[in-house]
Amino acid sequence: MIVLLVAAVLWWYRRKMIKEAANDVADVLGRVRGSVRRERLEGKDEVSALTAIDDPVVAAATLILAVATDGPRMTREREQALRKVIVGVAAQGKAHDAIDYAKWATGRVGDAGVVIDTLAPLLRERLNEAEKGDLITMTRRVATAGGPPLPMLEMRMHKLRQKLGVVVH
């Protein structure tokens, strides 16, 4: 009788341990699956902040801000330069909204290369050759407006020229 009781307790304990192990494995698999889904959605969410842009002024502000913040943090001088160039091209009262959206979108993406790849086709279609040249000039002006030099600036400017279809020498 004692042997049967001990066997039943051992069987119950072993079954409980197997069930806990199975639950642990299921939890780990669920977390992995959830993290993969989140990564996939985050990637879409990043780009969706950019693909939602259909206004050339907002696209230009976002692109300029992304290049100006590629590396060191945004300095006050660069932010003032950004405001100055966007106010110069935006309709009355639209510059503030364009800069706010640009800050939000670049905060979600974080990579100036992705911003250039996503927004340059829109700007290439909507801007004439003189405006494309102005955009390149404004981008360089903001990116070099005080603060530490941006390590990737020349590479980003080259990529921007290429994506805009401006002749690259």
NORURKA-V551524 format. One line per field, one symbol per residue. ss: DSSP state (A for helix, B for strand, O for the rest). phi: phi as a letter, one per 40 degrees, with the letter a starting at -180 (. if undefined). burial: I if it has 9 or more other ideal C-beta (glycine too) atoms within 8 Angstrom, else O. A space follows every 50 residues. Layout:
ss->???
phi->???
burial->???
This chain:
ss->OAAAAAAAAAAAAAAAAAAAAAAAAAAAAAAAAAAAAAAAAAAAAAAAAA AOOOOAAAAAAAAAAAAAOOOOOOOAAAAAAAAAAAAAAOOOOAAAAAAA AAAAAAAAAOOAAAAAAAAAAAAAAAOOAAAAAAAAAAAAAAAOOOOOOO OOAAAAAAAAAAAAOOOOO
phi->.ccccccccccccccccccccccccccccccccccccccccccccdcccc cccbbcccccccccccccbchcccccccccccdcccccbccdgccccccc cccccccccgbcccccccccdcccccbccccccccccccccccbcggccc cbdcccccccdcccgcdbc
burial->OOOOOOOOOOOOOOOOOOOOOOOOOOOOOOOOOOOOOOOOOOOOIIIOII OOIOOIIIIIIIIIIIIIIIOOOOIOIIIIIIIOIIOOIIOOOIIOIIIO IIIIIIOIIOOIOIIIOIIIOIIIOOIOOOOIIIIIOIIIIIIOIOOOOI OIIOOIIIIIIIIIOIOOO
